[in-house]
């Protein structure tokens, strides 16, 4: 695509609303569930987060592309979003360390983008009406044809996507002579989560999402990490069954985002699809044990059932709550060293308020080894 020609693009939502704008990235058509992220920076980390697989992203920050892209900023091997909706898309970047402009980056990753649209109106619609599917095209401009295509796009509810973004082969990271061995269940993990564990002296073996628990236990880990990822956790019975067997070992377990939801399901606590989810680098969370507030990075469209957690307070403690809507953001088990949070303590992008959670996990691992 000749970016300078301001080619036309259109986005159509399942409620029938549509916006015409300019096209960037490749010429094509793409669809998925629409969501919005409120982060001011870190667009490349957001684009490459596997938790966004199958989703069309709306950025509330006006400028996208103004600092280019850099290979080392990616959180996975490729761009994971299905498409982008933004206000201003520019190739004029200011960072001298950048490897590429964003148009080339999107062309390399086969991403369709529409810009020059009213993202404020789109975000307001999502907030009012809830998550919905949409379709972007820079090659088809007949609204009825696009609506017909959109009608065939499945709902995110009930969709199992983790195995689509997980590694296909187990691999190891870190120093094999490190004193702590952690089995990582890759449901769509971000690179900085793995780096955060390695920096704290962990040797990791990363397993594909559908790896049987017996294979994971064969690694003889000191503990287990349950990663973030896309899709509906309730559709991941294979993961819930595996985590139940991990819990039976009484070894430490730490879950983030989708991993948090899987830990809840393994404790027979249901999850549900949220109205429009939490996504951004500025969500306030209170740590109920310390009373401290954390500004957190978040990306989730499902949550843990409050009613069902309250029925299990003899075995489950609520550790964190969202200060915007009071949803549960963290739990821990009372009878063994297992805990999880709904948000992203590794950030990238985002604040570092919650990095202590990795230290807590490593301390649990050390205590468990010494017992």
DOKEFI-287083 format. One line per field, with one value per residue (C-alpha): residue number from 1; residue in three letters; x, y, z. Coordinates in Angstrom, 2 decimals, decimal comma. Example, Ala and Ser with C-alpha at 12.3 -4.5 7.8 and 13.67 -1.06 7.14 Angstrom:
2
i = c(1/2)
aa = c(ALA/SER)
east = c(12,30/13,67)
north = c(-4,50/-1,06)
up = c(7,80/7,14)
//
This chain:
371
i = c(1/2/3/4/5/6/7/8/9/10/11/12/13/14/15/16/17/18/19/20/21/22/23/24/25/26/27/28/29/30/31/32/33/34/35/36/37/38/39/40/41/42/43/44/45/46/47/48/49/50/51/52/53/54/55/56/57/58/59/60/61/62/63/64/65/66/67/68/69/70/71/72/73/74/75/76/77/78/79/80/81/82/83/84/85/86/87/88/89/90/91/92/93/94/95/96/97/98/99/100/101/102/103/104/105/106/107/108/109/110/111/112/113/114/115/116/117/118/119/120/121/122/123/124/125/126/127/128/129/130/131/132/133/134/135/136/137/138/139/140/141/142/143/144/145/146/147/148/149/150/151/152/153/154/155/156/157/158/159/160/161/162/163/164/165/166/167/168/169/170/171/172/173/174/175/176/177/178/179/180/181/182/183/184/185/186/187/188/189/190/191/192/193/194/195/196/197/198/199/200/201/202/203/204/205/206/207/208/209/210/211/212/213/214/215/216/217/218/219/220/221/222/223/224/225/226/227/228/229/230/231/232/233/234/235/236/237/238/239/240/241/242/243/244/245/246/247/248/249/250/251/252/253/254/255/256/257/258/259/260/261/262/263/264/265/266/267/268/269/270/271/272/273/274/275/276/277/278/279/280/281/282/283/284/285/286/287/288/289/290/291/292/293/294/295/296/297/298/299/300/301/302/303/304/305/306/307/308/309/310/311/312/313/314/315/316/317/318/319/320/321/322/323/324/325/326/327/328/329/330/331/332/333/334/335/336/337/338/339/340/341/342/343/344/345/346/347/348/349/350/351/352/353/354/355/356/357/358/359/360/361/362/363/364/365/366/367/368/369/370/371)
aa = c(UNK/UNK/UNK/UNK/UNK/UNK/UNK/UNK/UNK/UNK/UNK/UNK/UNK/UNK/UNK/UNK/UNK/UNK/UNK/UNK/UNK/UNK/UNK/UNK/UNK/UNK/UNK/UNK/UNK/UNK/UNK/UNK/UNK/UNK/UNK/UNK/UNK/UNK/UNK/UNK/UNK/UNK/UNK/UNK/UNK/UNK/UNK/UNK/UNK/UNK/UNK/UNK/UNK/UNK/UNK/UNK/UNK/UNK/UNK/UNK/UNK/UNK/UNK/UNK/UNK/UNK/UNK/UNK/UNK/UNK/UNK/UNK/UNK/UNK/UNK/UNK/UNK/UNK/UNK/UNK/UNK/UNK/UNK/UNK/UNK/UNK/UNK/UNK/UNK/UNK/UNK/UNK/UNK/UNK/UNK/UNK/UNK/UNK/UNK/UNK/UNK/UNK/UNK/UNK/UNK/UNK/UNK/UNK/UNK/UNK/UNK/UNK/UNK/UNK/UNK/UNK/UNK/UNK/UNK/UNK/UNK/UNK/UNK/UNK/UNK/UNK/UNK/UNK/UNK/UNK/UNK/UNK/UNK/UNK/UNK/UNK/UNK/UNK/UNK/UNK/UNK/UNK/UNK/UNK/UNK/UNK/UNK/UNK/UNK/UNK/UNK/UNK/UNK/UNK/UNK/UNK/UNK/UNK/UNK/UNK/UNK/UNK/UNK/UNK/UNK/UNK/UNK/UNK/UNK/UNK/UNK/UNK/UNK/UNK/UNK/UNK/UNK/UNK/UNK/UNK/UNK/UNK/UNK/UNK/UNK/UNK/UNK/UNK/UNK/UNK/UNK/UNK/UNK/UNK/UNK/UNK/UNK/UNK/UNK/UNK/UNK/UNK/UNK/UNK/UNK/UNK/UNK/UNK/UNK/UNK/UNK/UNK/UNK/UNK/UNK/UNK/UNK/UNK/UNK/UNK/UNK/UNK/UNK/UNK/UNK/UNK/UNK/UNK/UNK/UNK/UNK/UNK/UNK/UNK/UNK/UNK/UNK/UNK/UNK/UNK/UNK/UNK/UNK/UNK/UNK/UNK/UNK/UNK/UNK/UNK/UNK/UNK/UNK/UNK/UNK/UNK/UNK/UNK/UNK/UNK/UNK/UNK/UNK/UNK/UNK/UNK/UNK/UNK/UNK/UNK/UNK/UNK/UNK/UNK/UNK/UNK/UNK/UNK/UNK/UNK/UNK/UNK/UNK/UNK/UNK/UNK/UNK/UNK/UNK/UNK/UNK/UNK/UNK/UNK/UNK/UNK/UNK/UNK/UNK/UNK/UNK/UNK/UNK/UNK/UNK/UNK/UNK/UNK/UNK/UNK/UNK/UNK/UNK/UNK/UNK/UNK/UNK/UNK/UNK/UNK/UNK/UNK/UNK/UNK/UNK/UNK/UNK/UNK/UNK/UNK/UNK/UNK/UNK/UNK/UNK/UNK/UNK/UNK/UNK/UNK/UNK/UNK/UNK/UNK/UNK/UNK/UNK/UNK/UNK/UNK/UNK/UNK/UNK/UNK/UNK/UNK/UNK/UNK/UNK/UNK/UNK/UNK/UNK/UNK/UNK/UNK/UNK/UNK/UNK/UNK/UNK)
east = c(0,00/1,20/0,68/0,87/-2,27/-4,61/-6,52/-10,05/-11,08/-14,33/-15,13/-18,57/-19,84/-22,36/-24,90/-24,92/-22,90/-19,96/-17,17/-15,25/-11,63/-8,16/-6,33/-2,91/-1,09/-1,99/-4,97/-7,41/-10,30/-10,13/-12,57/-12,79/-14,08/-13,48/-11,86/-10,10/-6,85/-6,32/-2,50/-0,66/2,49/3,64/1,62/4,08/4,02/0,22/0,08/2,32/0,59/-0,88/-3,86/-5,15/-5,29/-8,60/-9,38/-9,62/-7,93/-9,03/-6,36/-7,67/-4,32/-4,51/-1,06/0,12/3,47/5,13/8,11/8,32/8,92/11,85/12,32/13,33/10,05/7,92/6,23/5,94/7,13/4,54/1,70/-1,24/-4,13/-6,42/-6,58/-6,20/-8,56/-6,88/-7,19/-3,77/-1,41/2,00/5,29/7,17/8,81/11,16/13,10/16,55/16,77/13,68/14,15/11,17/8,27/4,87/3,57/6,39/5,85/2,17/2,92/5,43/2,86/-0,12/-2,20/-5,19/-5,66/-8,20/-7,44/-8,90/-12,02/-13,74/-12,21/-13,92/-17,32/-16,27/-15,01/-18,18/-20,25/-18,25/-18,62/-22,37/-23,25/-20,48/-18,04/-19,11/-17,56/-16,50/-14,94/-12,38/-11,83/-9,73/-10,92/-14,70/-16,86/-20,38/-21,75/-24,23/-21,54/-19,37/-22,26/-22,84/-19,19/-19,34/-22,34/-20,08/-17,48/-17,82/-18,37/-15,39/-17,55/-16,93/-13,89/-10,73/-7,77/-4,86/-3,68/-3,57/-0,90/0,96/4,35/4,12/7,23/8,48/11,63/13,94/15,09/17,53/20,50/20,08/22,20/19,81/18,46/14,79/12,98/9,66/7,27/5,53/2,17/2,17/-1,38/0,02/2,77/4,46/8,25/8,71/6,91/9,53/12,33/10,98/11,25/14,71/16,00/15,05/17,08/14,56/15,28/12,18/10,71/7,88/5,20/2,51/-0,95/-2,36/0,59/-0,71/0,04/2,03/4,50/4,87/5,43/8,13/10,25/10,34/9,66/9,78/6,62/4,29/3,49/0,18/0,45/-1,81/-3,52/-6,58/-10,08/-12,64/-11,10/-14,29/-13,49/-10,14/-11,14/-7,78/-5,95/-8,27/-7,73/-3,95/-3,89/-5,93/-3,20/-0,55/-2,41/-2,30/1,52/1,20/3,97/3,77/1,60/1,41/-1,10/-1,43/-4,57/-5,85/-3,73/-5,62/-8,91/-7,69/-6,61/-10,09/-11,74/-9,48/-10,99/-14,50/-15,02/-16,73/-15,64/-17,83/-17,53/-17,30/-19,32/-16,29/-13,24/-10,21/-7,35/-4,71/-1,74/-3,55/-6,03/-6,04/-6,07/-6,05/-4,03/-6,48/-3,81/-1,45/-4,02/-1,76/-2,98/-1,24/-1,55/-1,64/-1,41/-4,45/-5,80/-8,78/-12,37/-13,29/-13,34/-13,76/-17,24/-17,55/-20,53/-18,70/-15,53/-17,61/-18,94/-15,38/-13,87/-12,89/-10,29/-9,91/-8,87/-9,52/-6,23/-6,85/-9,80/-10,23/-10,91/-12,94/-15,58/-14,67/-14,12/-11,80/-8,18/-6,36/-6,88/-4,79/-5,49/-5,47/-4,40/-1,44/1,02/-1,04/-2,03/-2,93/-3,74/-5,95/-3,59/-0,04/2,75/5,40/3,91/5,51/3,82/2,83/3,93/6,13/3,98/3,21/6,57/6,81/4,50/7,36/9,46/6,59/6,44/10,21/10,14/7,38/9,46/12,49/10,45/8,87/12,28/13,63/10,72)
north = c(0,00/3,53/5,11/8,60/8,06/7,96/4,97/4,48/2,02/1,22/-0,38/-1,91/-3,03/-5,77/-3,21/-1,77/1,36/2,10/4,61/5,54/6,55/6,10/2,80/1,76/-1,54/-4,03/-3,88/-6,45/-7,37/-8,48/-9,10/-9,92/-8,67/-4,95/-3,67/-0,49/0,19/3,38/3,29/6,45/4,61/1,08/0,41/-2,16/-4,17/-4,05/-5,15/-8,16/-9,32/-12,78/-12,00/-9,78/-12,65/-12,54/-8,94/-5,62/-2,94/0,67/2,93/5,83/7,60/9,84/9,23/5,81/5,35/8,50/6,59/3,79/0,14/-1,80/-5,58/-5,75/-4,12/-7,02/-9,28/-12,20/-13,30/-11,31/-8,80/-10,57/-8,14/-8,86/-5,21/-1,63/1,34/4,63/8,39/9,41/6,94/8,36/7,18/10,23/8,75/10,54/7,67/7,23/3,67/2,52/-0,32/0,49/2,80/1,43/1,10/-1,29/-3,09/-3,63/-4,73/-7,30/-8,60/-8,50/-6,11/-4,11/-0,68/2,12/5,62/9,13/7,92/9,18/6,84/8,74/7,84/4,22/3,86/5,46/2,96/0,01/1,38/1,83/-1,30/-3,69/-5,80/-6,64/-7,90/-5,65/-5,89/-3,58/-3,51/-1,51/-3,58/-4,04/-0,98/-2,40/-2,28/-5,11/-7,42/-6,67/-7,28/-10,66/-11,56/-10,26/-12,46/-15,50/-14,30/-16,29/-14,65/-14,53/-16,21/-19,95/-19,55/-21,50/-19,53/-20,23/-23,27/-21,10/-18,77/-21,18/-22,61/-25,84/-27,35/-27,19/-25,11/-24,02/-20,56/-19,36/-20,96/-24,75/-24,51/-21,99/-23,11/-22,90/-24,85/-23,44/-25,11/-22,44/-23,23/-21,15/-20,03/-17,02/-15,75/-12,39/-12,32/-9,97/-12,39/-15,03/-12,47/-11,35/-14,92/-15,51/-12,25/-13,66/-16,81/-19,20/-21,86/-22,26/-24,95/-23,54/-26,06/-25,91/-25,09/-28,61/-30,46/-33,18/-32,58/-35,83/-34,49/-31,22/-33,04/-35,06/-31,90/-32,12/-28,41/-26,56/-24,71/-23,78/-20,56/-20,11/-17,48/-14,90/-15,60/-15,03/-16,46/-17,79/-19,60/-21,65/-23,32/-24,61/-27,76/-29,32/-26,57/-26,74/-30,49/-30,06/-27,36/-29,52/-32,14/-29,47/-28,30/-31,86/-31,59/-28,75/-26,89/-23,09/-21,84/-18,29/-17,23/-14,02/-12,90/-16,03/-18,03/-16,34/-17,40/-20,98/-21,18/-20,02/-22,62/-25,30/-24,32/-24,73/-20,95/-19,84/-17,06/-14,76/-12,44/-8,79/-6,00/-4,49/-5,56/-3,75/-2,78/-0,15/0,84/2,98/0,81/1,31/-1,81/-2,04/-4,70/-5,65/-7,12/-4,12/-1,41/-0,02/1,09/-0,12/1,44/-1,58/-2,73/-4,77/-6,69/-8,96/-9,43/-12,16/-12,12/-14,37/-14,70/-12,67/-14,69/-17,99/-16,72/-15,54/-19,08/-20,40/-17,99/-20,95/-21,90/-18,75/-15,23/-12,18/-10,24/-7,48/-5,49/-3,07/0,42/1,40/-1,34/-3,46/-6,61/-9,25/-8,72/-11,25/-14,40/-16,79/-20,22/-20,52/-24,15/-24,10/-21,72/-20,80/-17,27/-15,26/-11,78/-10,58/-7,80/-7,74/-7,15/-7,50/-4,37/-3,69/-1,36/0,00/0,97/-1,18/-1,02/-4,74/-6,33/-7,44/-10,32/-12,06/-11,68/-13,16/-16,15/-16,75/-16,51/-19,14/-21,36/-21,04/-21,71/-24,77/-26,17/-25,70/-27,49)
up = c(0,00/-0,80/2,59/1,12/-1,02/2,01/0,69/1,97/4,67/6,49/9,82/10,47/13,89/14,56/15,84/12,30/13,01/10,72/10,17/7,03/7,30/5,83/5,40/6,65/6,89/4,17/1,82/3,10/5,39/9,01/11,84/15,55/18,87/19,32/22,51/23,59/25,44/27,45/27,52/26,48/25,37/24,65/21,51/20,17/23,41/23,25/19,60/20,32/23,52/22,72/24,97/22,13/19,64/17,78/18,72/16,91/19,01/19,42/20,90/22,97/22,69/19,64/18,12/16,92/15,16/16,49/17,96/15,40/16,29/17,72/17,66/21,33/22,41/21,14/23,72/21,27/17,84/15,89/16,06/17,71/17,20/14,26/13,26/14,51/14,77/15,68/15,29/13,91/12,19/11,31/9,86/11,14/14,22/16,59/18,22/16,67/18,08/16,15/13,64/11,43/10,81/11,74/8,16/7,27/10,57/9,81/6,25/7,54/10,03/7,58/9,69/8,40/9,97/9,74/11,01/10,72/12,55/15,70/18,27/21,10/19,66/19,13/22,70/24,06/22,07/23,50/27,02/26,57/24,58/25,61/23,65/20,10/16,89/14,04/10,60/8,94/5,19/2,75/-0,22/0,31/0,91/0,71/4,25/3,68/2,30/5,33/7,73/6,11/6,61/10,17/11,00/10,58/13,11/16,36/19,74/22,09/24,73/24,57/22,30/23,16/21,77/24,12/22,15/19,00/20,44/22,72/21,85/19,87/21,48/25,06/25,52/28,33/29,44/32,05/33,76/34,19/37,34/38,91/42,24/41,27/38,55/37,33/34,90/32,81/31,25/28,08/27,36/25,47/27,71/27,31/27,06/30,00/32,32/31,52/31,83/35,22/36,52/35,03/36,55/39,95/39,55/38,02/35,42/33,24/31,09/29,01/28,03/25,31/26,64/26,23/27,77/30,15/33,82/33,98/31,40/33,29/36,57/34,84/34,72/38,52/38,99/42,30/41,29/38,46/36,61/34,75/32,03/30,46/27,15/24,94/24,82/27,27/30,28/30,70/27,36/28,69/30,53/29,64/31,55/34,56/34,84/34,61/37,29/39,66/39,41/40,01/43,10/44,42/44,62/47,20/45,33/44,77/41,91/40,51/37,84/35,86/33,97/32,16/34,60/37,45/35,92/35,41/39,07/40,08/37,83/39,32/42,68/41,20/40,97/37,76/35,41/33,32/30,32/31,32/29,74/28,01/30,03/31,42/29,13/29,74/31,88/34,44/36,35/40,14/42,32/46,11/47,90/50,62/52,89/52,91/52,16/49,44/46,02/42,88/39,44/37,16/33,56/32,52/29,55/30,16/29,03/31,55/35,33/38,36/39,87/43,07/44,30/43,97/45,64/48,61/48,99/49,36/51,88/54,04/51,40/49,26/50,28/48,10/48,00/45,44/44,11/41,23/42,58/39,51/39,62/42,69/40,63/42,07/40,93/43,08/45,15/47,18/48,59/52,37/52,56/50,16/48,41/45,36/44,34/41,27/40,00/37,16/36,10/34,67/37,22/34,51/32,88/29,45/29,01/32,36/35,85/38,08/41,21/41,20/40,39/44,03/43,10/41,31/44,46/46,50/44,17/44,29/48,09/48,18/45,92/48,18/51,31/49,71/48,70/52,23/53,90)
//
